[in-house]
């Protein structure tokens, strides 16, 4: 009889532990936490683990602000004519697709003073951070073998790159990419 009681308590403990684990996961999901996901590729991890300076000398960490939703990441510079030409269209993409969960981040491969001056003339509605010269290395890690500008990468909600383009983007191709991604 005592043996049955011990086995019964053991079984009850296993059931309680399983229920606790389920409730914990269920609570995390309801509280807005993401379900555990697969490990990131090395290229994706290089971006999500990076941090950048902002124009007000703060640290910007993409993983803390942008992870879990689709993201359009654009590497640009004030001295790059195709970059300057495409930024209004990227701004328009932000306006059109932010309601569908898309986020946009501009990484300026440039110094703070010219970026500040540029943004005074052409304010952008999406965040801009400073990647400096290390931005070229990061863009190469993300698939920009030539290290040219502009370079744009789209990430799916899981954090992996789903689209890349070296050279100026156009609003119509960004719209098509976002519709095809269905993220």
HELIX and SHEET records of a PDB file:
HELIX    1   1 UNK A    2  UNK A   30  1                                  29    
HELIX    2   2 UNK A   42  UNK A   48  1                                   7    
HELIX    3   3 UNK A   62  UNK A   66  1                                   5    
HELIX    4   4 UNK A   81  UNK A   97  1                                  17    
HELIX    5   5 UNK A   98  UNK A  100  5                                   3    
HELIX    6   6 UNK A  112  UNK A  121  1                                  10    
HELIX    7   7 UNK A  134  UNK A  141  1                                   8    
HELIX    8   8 UNK A  171  UNK A  181  1                                  11    
SHEET    1   A 2 UNK A  52  UNK A  53  0                                        
SHEET    2   A 2 UNK A  59  UNK A  60 -1                                        
SHEET    1   B 5 UNK A 127  UNK A 130  0                                        
SHEET    2   B 5 UNK A 103  UNK A 108  1                                        
SHEET    3   B 5 UNK A  71  UNK A  76  1                                        
SHEET    4   B 5 UNK A 151  UNK A 155 -1                                        
SHEET    5   B 5 UNK A 161  UNK A 166 -1                                        
END                                                                             
